[in-house]
Every structure is written in structure tokens, then in C-alpha cells.
Amino acid sequence: QVQVVESGGGLVQAGGSLRLSCAASGRTFSSYAMGWFRQAPGKEREFVAAIRWNSGFTYYADSVKGRFTISRDNAKNTVYLQMNSLKPEDTAVYYCAAKPPPVVTILVYDYWGQGTHVNVSS
């Protein structure tokens, strides 16, 4: 069983920045694909960003491309989501997810965190 715990959410003004962190358990963390998703009030959960095991492959939703950056530190079993130029429409609960290999798609994950709230005020 892999445990996933997010942190770093909060309230920020539009145009500001936040960095979310996600710590995952497991001795083979470095082999996991990791993803960030979000769910705004009244909306379905949507993909935000993902990173494969070797950090050489990152993926972003069009809505965050150029503003958000996903990265990982395998020595710390942690993945990050740096969010810049935040907009009110980025307000959501952000979830981190982990997928041990094999990874067929970066949209399907086995383990999920409880989420962290991000509120962007206008």
C-alpha cells in the first residue's frame, strides 16, 4: 500500500504563486509515475500535470501549461507542483496520485491523497 499526502495549499491572490508538495511512501517511489489533479466546486476532477519516473517526461493540461511546473525529488519521495500566475479559476482541491509500474497512461492512478485546498482570490 502506498500512502500519498499533499501539503502546501492555501489562499493566494490572483497573480501569485504557491508550491504544492506530495510525499509518497514506498521504497520504489523513484519508479512511480506521479500526477496532480484538481476538482473545483461543482465540477469533475480534472488532470493537471504528471511526471514519469525519470523526470524526463512531464505532461500538462492546456489550462496550466506555461504557468505550472511539476517536478520530483526521488531522494525525498516527494513530487512538487509549482503554480505561478494563479487565476481565480485555479481554485480547487488539488489531489496527488501515484502509479507504480507498469504505467500505461498518465491519466490512471492507483493511490490518491486526501487533497489540499487552493483558493485564488481576484
Salt bridges, closest charged atoms under 4 A:
GLU46 OE2 - ARG38 NE 2.62
ASP62 OD1 - LYS65 NZ 3.18
ASP90 OD1 - ARG38 NH1 2.88
ASP90 OD2 - ARG67 NH1 2.75
ASP110 OD2 - LYS99 NZ 3.66
